[in-house]
């Protein structure tokens, strides 16, 4: 893995980060590595085949969400929390606090509230 495969902090773009996080598999990976320690890619819990996960890891890496470093025959995945917090303060915390699922968080209201549905 070359350092060129990871965007520099100043090159991390919000659109790429949000696009990467929009996929439930990649969001799950980010949540699993959010404890700020390296995780072997093979230890990430997922129902997908390793070949499918390779693509997801690449998208996460290229977006700037994670760092992938070789260690022996495996690769270690680390969340780039410091870089993300510097570029987009509060974004990662908000994403990690949001419950799983496609619906809004409990108690969340739409911008227009219930009146828009009437």
DSSP file (Angstrom, degrees, kcal/mol; ACC not computed):
  #  RESIDUE AA STRUCTURE BP1 BP2  ACC     N-H-->O    O-->H-N    N-H-->O    O-->H-N    TCO  KAPPA ALPHA  PHI   PSI    X-CA   Y-CA   Z-CA
    1    1 A X              0   0    0      0, 0.0     2,-0.3     0, 0.0    69,-0.1   0.000 360.0 360.0 360.0 128.0    0.0    0.0    0.0
    2    2 A X    >   -     0   0    0      1,-0.1     3,-1.9    67,-0.0     4,-0.3  -0.711 360.0-122.4 -98.0 150.9    1.4    3.4   -1.0
    3    3 A X  G >  S+     0   0    0     -2,-0.3     3,-1.5     1,-0.3    -1,-0.1   0.745 109.4  72.1 -63.8 -20.2    0.7    6.5    0.9
    4    4 A X  G 3  S+     0   0    0      1,-0.3    -1,-0.3     3,-0.0     4,-0.1   0.711  84.0  68.5 -66.7 -18.5   -0.6    7.9   -2.4
    5    5 A X  G <  S+     0   0    0     -3,-1.9     2,-0.5    63,-0.1    -1,-0.3   0.648  93.9  65.8 -74.6 -13.9   -3.7    5.6   -2.0
    6    6 A X  S <  S-     0   0    0     -3,-1.5    56,-0.1    -4,-0.3    61,-0.1  -0.925  89.6-123.2-109.4 127.9   -4.9    7.7    0.9
    7    7 A X        -     0   0    0     54,-0.6     5,-0.1    -2,-0.5    -2,-0.1  -0.394  30.5-109.6 -66.4 146.3   -5.9   11.3    0.3
    8    8 A X    >>  -     0   0    0      1,-0.1     3,-1.8    -4,-0.1     4,-0.6  -0.354  35.7-102.3 -67.2 157.9   -4.1   13.9    2.3
    9    9 A X  G >4 S+     0   0    0      1,-0.3     3,-1.5     2,-0.2    -1,-0.1   0.903 123.4  50.3 -49.4 -48.3   -6.2   15.6    5.0
   10   10 A X  G 34 S+     0   0    0      1,-0.3    -1,-0.3     3,-0.0    -3,-0.0   0.644 107.3  56.2 -70.5 -12.4   -6.8   18.7    2.9
   11   11 A X  G <4 S+     0   0    0     -3,-1.8     2,-0.4     2,-0.1    -1,-0.3   0.458  75.7 113.5 -97.5  -2.1   -7.9   16.6   -0.1
   12   12 A X    <<  -     0   0    0     -3,-1.5     2,-0.4    -4,-0.6    52,-0.1  -0.583  56.6-153.3 -71.9 125.9  -10.7   14.7    1.8
   13   13 A X     >  -     0   0    0     -2,-0.4     4,-2.1    50,-0.3     3,-0.2  -0.846  17.8-137.1-108.9 137.7  -13.9   15.9    0.2
   14   14 A X  H  > S+     0   0    0     -2,-0.4     4,-2.9     1,-0.2     5,-0.3   0.884 104.3  55.4 -57.9 -42.9  -17.3   15.9    1.9
   15   15 A X  H  > S+     0   0    0      1,-0.2     4,-2.4     2,-0.2    -1,-0.2   0.907 109.0  47.3 -60.2 -42.4  -19.1   14.5   -1.1
   16   16 A X  H  > S+     0   0    0      2,-0.2     4,-2.2    -3,-0.2    -1,-0.2   0.897 113.0  48.8 -66.1 -40.2  -16.8   11.5   -1.2
   17   17 A X  H  X S+     0   0    0     -4,-2.1     4,-2.3     2,-0.2    -2,-0.2   0.940 114.0  45.0 -64.6 -47.7  -17.2   10.9    2.5
   18   18 A X  H  X S+     0   0    0     -4,-2.9     4,-1.2     1,-0.2    -2,-0.2   0.885 112.0  52.4 -65.8 -38.5  -21.0   11.1    2.4
   19   19 A X  H  < S+     0   0    0     -4,-2.4     4,-0.4    -5,-0.3     3,-0.3   0.919 111.3  47.3 -62.1 -43.1  -21.2    8.9   -0.7
   20   20 A X  H >< S+     0   0    0     -4,-2.2     3,-1.0     1,-0.2    -2,-0.2   0.905 112.7  48.8 -64.9 -41.2  -19.0    6.3    1.1
   21   21 A X  H 3< S+     0   0    0     -4,-2.3    -1,-0.2     1,-0.2    -2,-0.2   0.671  94.7  75.4 -73.6 -16.8  -21.2    6.5    4.3
   22   22 A X  T 3< S+     0   0    0     -4,-1.2     2,-0.5    -3,-0.3    -1,-0.2   0.714  78.9  84.0 -69.7 -19.7  -24.4    6.1    2.3
   23   23 A X  S <> S-     0   0    0     -3,-1.0     4,-2.6    -4,-0.4     5,-0.2  -0.733  76.8-142.2 -86.3 128.4  -23.8    2.4    1.8
   24   24 A X  H  > S+     0   0    0     -2,-0.5     4,-2.0     1,-0.2    -1,-0.1   0.841 100.0  52.6 -60.2 -34.6  -25.0    0.3    4.7
   25   25 A X  H  > S+     0   0    0      2,-0.2     4,-1.9     1,-0.2    -1,-0.2   0.943 112.6  43.6 -66.1 -46.6  -22.1   -2.1    4.5
   26   26 A X  H  > S+     0   0    0      1,-0.2     4,-2.4     2,-0.2    -2,-0.2   0.882 111.8  53.5 -68.3 -37.1  -19.5    0.7    4.5
   27   27 A X  H  X S+     0   0    0     -4,-2.6     4,-2.3     1,-0.2    -1,-0.2   0.906 108.2  51.4 -61.4 -40.6  -21.3    2.5    7.4
   28   28 A X  H  X S+     0   0    0     -4,-2.0     4,-2.0    -5,-0.2    -2,-0.2   0.898 108.6  51.0 -62.4 -41.2  -21.2   -0.7    9.3
   29   29 A X  H  X S+     0   0    0     -4,-1.9     4,-1.7     2,-0.2    -2,-0.2   0.937 109.2  50.4 -61.8 -46.7  -17.4   -1.0    8.7
   30   30 A X  H  < S+     0   0    0     -4,-2.4     4,-0.3     1,-0.2    -2,-0.2   0.907 110.7  49.5 -59.7 -42.3  -16.9    2.6    9.9
   31   31 A X  H >< S+     0   0    0     -4,-2.3     3,-0.8     1,-0.2    -1,-0.2   0.875 109.3  52.6 -64.6 -36.1  -18.9    1.9   13.1
   32   32 A X  H 3< S+     0   0    0     -4,-2.0     3,-0.3     1,-0.2    -1,-0.2   0.804 114.4  41.0 -70.8 -28.4  -16.9   -1.3   13.7
   33   33 A X  T >< S+     0   0    0     -4,-1.7     3,-0.9     1,-0.2    46,-0.7   0.269  83.9 103.8-101.7  12.2  -13.5    0.5   13.5
   34   34 A X  T <   +     0   0    0     -3,-0.8    -1,-0.2    -4,-0.3    -2,-0.1   0.442  56.0  85.8 -75.6   1.5  -14.7    3.6   15.4
   35   35 A X  T 3  S-     0   0    0     -3,-0.3    -1,-0.3     2,-0.2     3,-0.1   0.309 102.6-117.9 -86.8  11.2  -12.8    2.6   18.6
   36   36 A X  S <  S+     0   0    0     -3,-0.9     2,-0.3     1,-0.2    -2,-0.1   0.761  78.5 107.3  63.0  29.0   -9.6    4.2   17.2
   37   37 A X  S    S-     0   0    0     -4,-0.3    42,-0.3    40,-0.1    -1,-0.2  -0.959  77.5 -92.9-130.2 155.4   -7.5    1.1   17.1
   38   38 A X        -     0   0    0     -2,-0.3     2,-0.4    40,-0.1    40,-0.2  -0.375  38.1-163.8 -67.7 142.4   -6.4   -0.9   14.0
   39   39 A X  E     -A   77   0A   0     38,-2.2    38,-3.6    -2,-0.1     2,-0.2  -0.990  23.7-117.1-126.3 134.2   -8.6   -3.8   12.9
   40   40 A X  E >   -A   76   0A   0     -2,-0.4     3,-2.1    36,-0.2     4,-0.4  -0.505  25.4-128.1 -65.0 135.7   -7.6   -6.6   10.5
   41   41 A X  G >  S+     0   0    0     34,-2.6     3,-1.3     1,-0.3    -1,-0.1   0.865 109.2  58.2 -55.2 -36.5   -9.8   -6.4    7.4
   42   42 A X  G 3  S+     0   0    0     33,-0.3    -1,-0.3     1,-0.2    34,-0.1   0.629  98.0  61.1 -69.6 -12.8  -10.6  -10.1    7.8
   43   43 A X  G <  S+     0   0    0     -3,-2.1     2,-0.4     2,-0.1    -1,-0.2   0.500  75.2 111.6 -92.2  -3.9  -12.0   -9.4   11.3
   44   44 A X  S <  S-     0   0    0     -3,-1.3     2,-0.5    -4,-0.4   -15,-0.1  -0.571  73.4-123.4 -73.2 125.0  -14.7   -7.0   10.1
   45   45 A X        +     0   0    0     -2,-0.4     2,-0.3   -17,-0.1   -13,-0.1  -0.569  53.5 137.3 -73.4 120.8  -18.1   -8.6   10.6
   46   46 A X        -     0   0    0     -2,-0.5     7,-0.0     2,-0.1   -21,-0.0  -0.971  56.1-135.5-160.9 147.4  -20.0   -8.8    7.3
   47   47 A X  S    S+     0   0    0     -2,-0.3     2,-0.1     2,-0.0    -2,-0.0   0.508  78.3  99.6 -82.7  -2.7  -22.2  -11.3    5.4
   48   48 A X  S    S-     0   0    0      1,-0.1    -2,-0.1     2,-0.1     2,-0.1  -0.445  81.1-102.5 -87.0 157.0  -20.3  -10.5    2.2
   49   49 A X    >>  -     0   0    0     -2,-0.1     4,-2.0     1,-0.1     3,-0.7  -0.380  34.6-111.0 -69.3 152.3  -17.5  -12.4    0.5
   50   50 A X  H 3> S+     0   0    0      1,-0.2     4,-1.8     2,-0.2    -1,-0.1   0.849 118.2  58.4 -54.4 -35.9  -13.9  -11.1    1.0
   51   51 A X  H 3> S+     0   0    0      1,-0.2     4,-0.8     2,-0.2    -1,-0.2   0.884 107.4  46.4 -64.2 -36.6  -13.8  -10.2   -2.7
   52   52 A X  H <> S+     0   0    0     -3,-0.7     4,-1.3     1,-0.2     3,-0.4   0.867 109.6  54.6 -71.0 -35.9  -16.9   -7.9   -2.3
   53   53 A X  H  X S+     0   0    0     -4,-2.0     4,-3.0     1,-0.2     5,-0.3   0.822  95.4  67.7 -68.0 -30.3  -15.4   -6.3    0.8
   54   54 A X  H  X S+     0   0    0     -4,-1.8     4,-2.1     1,-0.2    -1,-0.2   0.912 101.2  48.2 -55.1 -43.4  -12.2   -5.4   -1.1
   55   55 A X  H  X S+     0   0    0     -4,-0.8     4,-2.3    -3,-0.4    -1,-0.2   0.915 111.7  49.0 -64.0 -43.4  -14.3   -2.9   -3.1
   56   56 A X  H  X S+     0   0    0     -4,-1.3     4,-2.4     1,-0.2    -2,-0.2   0.911 110.8  50.0 -64.2 -42.3  -15.9   -1.5    0.0
   57   57 A X  H  X S+     0   0    0     -4,-3.0     4,-2.4     1,-0.2    -1,-0.2   0.896 110.0  51.9 -62.3 -39.2  -12.5   -1.1    1.8
   58   58 A X  H  X S+     0   0    0     -4,-2.1     4,-3.1    -5,-0.3     5,-0.2   0.927 109.7  48.2 -63.4 -44.8  -11.1    0.7   -1.3
   59   59 A X  H  X S+     0   0    0     -4,-2.3     4,-1.8     1,-0.2     6,-0.2   0.911 112.5  48.9 -63.4 -42.3  -14.0    3.1   -1.4
   60   60 A X  H  X>S+     0   0    0     -4,-2.4     5,-1.6     2,-0.2     6,-1.2   0.908 114.6  45.9 -62.3 -41.7  -13.6    3.9    2.3
   61   61 A X  H ><5S+     0   0    0     -4,-2.4     3,-1.0     1,-0.2   -54,-0.6   0.944 113.0  47.9 -67.0 -48.8   -9.9    4.4    1.8
   62   62 A X  H 3<5S+     0   0    0     -4,-3.1    -1,-0.2     1,-0.3    -2,-0.2   0.777 108.6  55.3 -66.5 -26.3  -10.2    6.6   -1.3
   63   63 A X  H 3<5S-     0   0    0     -4,-1.8   -50,-0.3    -5,-0.2    -1,-0.3   0.703 115.4-116.1 -77.1 -18.9  -12.8    8.7    0.4
   64   64 A X  T <<5S+     0   0    0     -3,-1.0    -3,-0.2    -4,-0.7    16,-0.1   0.468  84.1 116.2  97.1   3.2  -10.5    9.4    3.3
   65   65 A X  S   <S+     0   0    0     -5,-1.6    15,-2.7    -6,-0.2     2,-0.3   0.879  78.3  21.7 -72.4 -37.7  -12.6    7.7    6.0
   66   66 A X  E     -B   79   0A   0     -6,-1.2     2,-0.4    13,-0.3    -2,-0.2  -0.875  65.1-136.8-130.4 161.3  -10.1    4.9    6.8
   67   67 A X  E     -B   78   0A   0     11,-3.0    11,-2.5    -2,-0.3     2,-0.5  -0.957  16.9-157.0-113.3 136.4   -6.4    4.2    6.5
   68   68 A X  E     +B   77   0A   0     -2,-0.4     2,-0.4     9,-0.2     9,-0.2  -0.971  14.4 178.7-117.4 120.9   -5.3    0.8    5.3
   69   69 A X  E     -B   76   0A   0      7,-2.6     7,-3.7    -2,-0.5     2,-0.1  -0.972  27.5-119.2-124.8 135.5   -1.8   -0.4    6.3
   70   70 A X  E     +B   75   0A   0     -2,-0.4     2,-0.3     5,-0.2     5,-0.3  -0.443  28.0 177.9 -71.2 143.4   -0.2   -3.7    5.5
   71   71 A X  E >   -B   74   0A   0      3,-3.1     3,-2.1    -2,-0.1     2,-0.3  -0.819  62.4 -55.5-144.9 104.0    0.9   -5.9    8.4
   72   72 A X  T 3  S-     0   0    0     -2,-0.3    -1,-0.1     1,-0.3    -2,-0.0  -0.477 119.9 -18.9  63.1-125.8    2.4   -9.2    7.3
   73   73 A X  T 3  S+     0   0    0     -2,-0.3    -1,-0.3    -3,-0.1     2,-0.2   0.404 130.8  64.0 -93.9   2.3   -0.1  -11.0    5.1
   74   74 A X  E <  S- B   0  71A   0     -3,-2.1    -3,-3.1   -33,-0.0     2,-0.4  -0.660  74.8-125.0-118.0 176.2   -3.1   -8.9    6.3
   75   75 A X  E     - B   0  70A   0     -5,-0.3   -34,-2.6    -2,-0.2     2,-0.4  -0.965  16.7-140.6-122.9 140.7   -4.1   -5.3    6.1
   76   76 A X  E     -AB  40  69A   0     -7,-3.7    -7,-2.6    -2,-0.4     2,-0.5  -0.855  11.0-152.0-103.7 135.2   -5.1   -3.2    9.1
   77   77 A X  E     +AB  39  68A   0    -38,-3.6   -38,-2.2    -2,-0.4     2,-0.4  -0.903  15.7 178.5-108.6 129.6   -8.0   -0.7    8.9
   78   78 A X  E     - B   0  67A   0    -11,-2.5   -11,-3.0    -2,-0.5     2,-0.2  -0.998  30.1-120.4-133.4 133.5   -8.0    2.4   11.0
   79   79 A X  E     - B   0  66A   0    -46,-0.7     2,-1.4    -2,-0.4     3,-0.3  -0.525  19.5-136.1 -69.0 134.8  -10.6    5.2   11.1
   80   80 A X     >  +     0   0    0    -15,-2.7     4,-2.7    -2,-0.2     5,-0.2  -0.389  45.8 154.0 -89.4  57.6   -9.0    8.6   10.3
   81   81 A X  H  >  +     0   0    0     -2,-1.4     4,-3.1     1,-0.2     5,-0.3   0.896  66.9  50.9 -56.2 -47.8  -10.9   10.3   13.1
   82   82 A X  H  > S+     0   0    0     -3,-0.3     4,-1.8     1,-0.2    -1,-0.2   0.920 113.8  44.8 -60.0 -44.1   -8.4   13.2   13.6
   83   83 A X  H  > S+     0   0    0      2,-0.2     4,-2.1     1,-0.2    -1,-0.2   0.913 115.8  46.7 -66.3 -42.6   -8.4   14.0    9.8
   84   84 A X  H  X S+     0   0    0     -4,-2.7     4,-3.2     1,-0.2     7,-0.2   0.899 112.0  50.0 -67.9 -40.4  -12.2   13.8    9.6
   85   85 A X  H  < S+     0   0    0     -4,-3.1    -1,-0.2    -5,-0.2    -2,-0.2   0.860 111.6  49.7 -65.8 -34.1  -12.7   15.9   12.7
   86   86 A X  H  < S+     0   0    0     -4,-1.8     3,-0.3    -5,-0.3    -2,-0.2   0.896 119.0  37.0 -70.1 -39.7  -10.3   18.5   11.4
   87   87 A X  H  < S+     0   0    0     -4,-2.1     2,-0.3     1,-0.2    -2,-0.2   0.905 135.3  17.7 -78.5 -42.8  -12.0   18.7    8.0
   88   88 A X  S >X S-     0   0    0     -4,-3.2     3,-1.9    -5,-0.2     4,-0.6  -0.666  81.8-150.3-134.6  76.4  -15.7   18.3    9.0
   89   89 A X  T 34 S+     0   0    0     -3,-0.3    -4,-0.1    -2,-0.3    -3,-0.1  -0.205  79.8   4.7 -54.7 129.1  -16.1   19.0   12.8
   90   90 A X  T 3> S+     0   0    0      1,-0.0     4,-2.2     4,-0.0    -1,-0.3   0.188  99.2 105.6  86.6 -17.0  -18.9   17.0   14.3
   91   91 A X  H <> S+     0   0    0     -3,-1.9     4,-2.5    -7,-0.2     5,-0.2   0.956  81.4  44.1 -62.8 -51.8  -19.8   15.0   11.2
   92   92 A X  H  X S+     0   0    0     -4,-0.6     4,-2.6     1,-0.2    -1,-0.2   0.904 113.4  51.2 -63.1 -41.8  -18.3   11.7   12.3
   93   93 A X  H  > S+     0   0    0      1,-0.2     4,-1.7     2,-0.2    -1,-0.2   0.909 110.8  49.4 -61.0 -41.4  -19.7   12.0   15.8
   94   94 A X  H  X S+     0   0    0     -4,-2.2     4,-1.2     2,-0.2    -2,-0.2   0.912 112.0  48.1 -64.6 -42.3  -23.2   12.6   14.3
   95   95 A X  H  < S+     0   0    0     -4,-2.5     3,-0.3     1,-0.2    -2,-0.2   0.915 112.8  47.8 -63.8 -43.2  -22.9    9.6   12.0
   96   96 A X  H  < S+     0   0    0     -4,-2.6    -1,-0.2     1,-0.2    -2,-0.2   0.771 110.6  52.0 -72.4 -25.3  -21.7    7.4   14.8
   97   97 A X  H  < S+     0   0    0     -4,-1.7    -1,-0.2    -5,-0.2     2,-0.2   0.727  87.0  98.3 -80.4 -23.1  -24.6    8.5   17.1
   98   98 A X  S  < S-     0   0    0     -4,-1.2     3,-0.1    -3,-0.3     6,-0.0  -0.476  80.3-117.9 -70.0 130.7  -27.3    7.9   14.6
   99   99 A X        -     0   0    0     -2,-0.2    -1,-0.1     1,-0.1    -2,-0.1  -0.188  34.3 -92.3 -65.5 160.9  -29.0    4.5   15.2
  100  100 A X  S    S+     0   0    0      2,-0.0     3,-0.1   -72,-0.0    -1,-0.1  -0.236  82.5  66.0 -65.7 161.8  -28.9    1.8   12.6
  101  101 A X  S    S-     0   0    0      1,-0.1     4,-0.0    -3,-0.1    -3,-0.0  -0.272  86.5 -91.3 108.8 165.5  -31.7    1.5   10.0
  102  102 A X  S    S+     0   0    0     -2,-0.1    -1,-0.1     2,-0.0    -2,-0.0   0.633  95.5  83.8 -89.3 -15.5  -32.9    3.6    7.2
  103  103 A X  S    S-     0   0    0      1,-0.2     3,-0.1    -3,-0.1    -4,-0.0  -0.232  90.9 -80.5 -83.6 175.1  -35.4    5.6    9.2
  104  104 A X        -     0   0    0      1,-0.1    -1,-0.2     4,-0.1     3,-0.1  -0.283  55.8 -89.1 -69.5 160.2  -34.8    8.7   11.2
  105  105 A X    >   -     0   0    0      1,-0.1     3,-2.6     2,-0.1    -1,-0.1  -0.350  60.8 -79.9 -63.9 150.2  -33.5    8.5   14.7
  106  106 A X  T 3  S+     0   0    0      1,-0.3    -1,-0.1    -3,-0.1     3,-0.1  -0.291 120.5  14.6 -54.2 132.1  -36.1    8.1   17.4
  107  107 A X  T 3  S+     0   0    0      1,-0.3    -1,-0.3    -3,-0.1     2,-0.1   0.374  93.7 137.3  84.0  -5.6  -37.6   11.5   18.2
  108  108 A X    <   -     0   0    0     -3,-2.6     2,-0.4     1,-0.0    -1,-0.3  -0.477  38.5-155.1 -74.5 146.2  -36.2   13.1   15.1
  109  109 A X        -     0   0    0     -2,-0.1    -4,-0.1    -3,-0.1    -1,-0.0  -0.919  16.5-114.4-121.0 148.0  -38.5   15.4   13.1
  110  110 A X    >   -     0   0    0     -2,-0.4     3,-0.5     1,-0.1     4,-0.1  -0.243  39.0 -99.7 -70.0 169.1  -38.4   16.3    9.5
  111  111 A X  T 3  S+     0   0    0      1,-0.2    -1,-0.1     2,-0.1    -2,-0.0   0.815 125.0  37.2 -59.3 -31.2  -37.6   19.9    8.5
  112  112 A X  T 3  S-     0   0    0      1,-0.2     3,-0.5     2,-0.0     4,-0.4   0.515 100.5-145.3-102.2  -6.8  -41.3   20.5    8.0
  113  113 A X    X   -     0   0    0     -3,-0.5     3,-0.8     1,-0.2     4,-0.3  -0.217  51.4 -45.0  69.7-166.8  -42.7   18.4   10.9
  114  114 A X  G >> S+     0   0    0      1,-0.2     3,-1.7     2,-0.2     4,-0.7   0.730 125.0  77.6 -73.0 -22.0  -46.0   16.6   10.6
  115  115 A X  G >4 S+     0   0    0     -3,-0.5     3,-0.7     1,-0.3    -1,-0.2   0.815  85.8  62.0 -59.6 -30.0  -47.8   19.5    9.0
  116  116 A X  G <4 S+     0   0    0     -3,-0.8    -1,-0.3    -4,-0.4    -2,-0.2   0.748 101.9  52.3 -68.9 -21.8  -46.2   18.8    5.7
  117  117 A X  G <4        0   0    0     -3,-1.7    -1,-0.2    -4,-0.3    -2,-0.2   0.638 360.0 360.0 -87.9 -14.6  -47.9   15.4    5.6
  118  118 A X    <<        0   0    0     -3,-0.7    -1,-0.2    -4,-0.7    -2,-0.1   0.476 360.0 360.0 -76.5 360.0  -51.4   16.7    6.2
